[in-house]
């Protein structure tokens, strides 16, 4: 593996963990940057197919959506249909008559990169208000010794949004690394023509690695019925990250490019590095806010 890939990967992970730890507007700003750059890459892929989306309008309402998520999640959900309407109105008054593809690509850019990514802000915001001890809604642990006391499960004392976001990251990383290593050295059965390098063996081990990490997380975070919830969460994240990767590969294949961009040395573009994260946040968010409370009451 090239050193440029290793170094840039370490830097990206360090920045992601720092922004996640701080939470609040710090985390929202980090997600906003990723969404902005990701949508630029997405619309470049779209334009390569001769489609002319409402890129600026879509990017603006996506940023507004992230801001609104910090104030009112219900209101944030209302942005999606309103933004879709505005995009259609915008395309109506262009000098060149818009096509179905123009409208569809614009809405897809809003949903795929903007709306789904907003769930990372919602997930990290769980319990943040009560634990904020920095300006702009930020958080910094005051007792690091207790946090790493595994016998007393000190992780459970951290803000819920922080622990869930980090656990989701760890599951995705375990799935990606596990699939890469096993697929490279032991993979023989091609998983999909969309991404020829992916193998069934790698995918199965990646999902298994995600389950193992989620089980440990469910135990230390004191999830109700942790054996069931750990396996379910790991399976959910492992499959979602894999499908996210394949979806982005499909977009690149259709556009006729190898990478979505060249922003990150050795890794390609933002979408190349975040494709596994796009579908996971909404699933984890609703898993935690809808399913876990039901199991707690049983």
Secondary structure, 3 states (H helix, E strand, C coil): CCHHHHHHHHHHHHHHHHHHHHCHHHHHHHHHHHHHHHHHHHHHHHHCCCCCCCHHHHHHHHHHHHHHHCCCHHHHHHHHHHHHHHHHHHHHCCCCCCCHHHHHHHHHHHHHHHHCCHHHHHHHHCCHHHHCCCHHHCCCCCCHHHHCCHHHCHHHHCCHHHHHHHHHHHHHHHHHHHHHHHHHHHCCCECCCCCCCCEHHHHHHHHHHHHHHHHHHHHHCCCCCHHHHHHHHHHHHHHHHHHHHHHHHHHHHHHCCCCCCCCECCCECHHHHHCCCCCHHHHHHHHHHHHHHHHHHC
